[in-house]
Each structure stands twice: as structure tokens, then as C-alpha cells.
């Protein structure tokens, strides 16, 4: 790889809860019809992502990096969209 590049591996854990609070318009919609995507009690979930990254030093002060990951575990409450792939591209400049 040389002195200008690095590889990284990491595990990212996410855990989120249901939505708290109330919206009068949303409450009326839930009472009048069956809309599971509007139910605040079906928003929680847990996910673990495995990621691999590559960084390259462009100049003494600039670094570019890319990181790609896939979920290795997902447990979602209700009708939520799953994650298939995550990607991050970044440029870091030191001054």
C-alpha cells in the first residue's frame, strides 16, 4: 500500500427506539384507517454493519477516503425499509 494509503475495518452498531410524542393529525389518520407506516410504535430497530475503508493521502494536507459497508444483522419493527449497502466518500483537508 505504501506510506500514502491505509485500509480500515470496523463494525458499526445502531439501535433506535420508537417515535415519542403525538401529532393530532397523525392520530386522527390512524384512528380512521389502517396505515402501518404512520404508527409511531413501529419505528424501532437494531442494525450491525461491517465496513471496509480505504484512505489515500493526496498531499501533505489533503486526504481522500471511501468506506463501504453491508448490514450483517437487521431487526426492524414494522414496515421499515431495510438497508442493503452504505457508502461514504470524503475529503479531509488540514490547515
Residue, then its C-alpha position, 0 to 999 in steps of 0.5 A: x500500500x505504501x506510506x500514502x494509503x491505509x485500509x480500515x475495518x470496523x463494525x458499526x452498531x445502531x439501535x433506535x427506539x420508537x417515535x415519542x410524542x403525538x401529532x393530532x393529525x397523525x392520530x386522527x389518520x390512524x384512528x380512521x384507517x389502517x396505515x402501518x407506516x404512520x404508527x409511531x410504535x413501529x419505528x424501532x430497530x437494531x442494525x450491525x454493519x461491517x465496513x471496509x475503508x480505504x484512505x489515500x493521502x493526496x498531499x501533505x494536507x489533503x486526504x481522500x477516503x471511501x468506506x463501504x459497508x453491508x448490514x450483517x444483522x437487521x431487526x426492524x419493527x414494522x414496515x421499515x425499509x431495510x438497508x442493503x449497502x452504505x457508502x461514504x466518500x470524503x475529503x479531509x483537508x488540514x490547515 
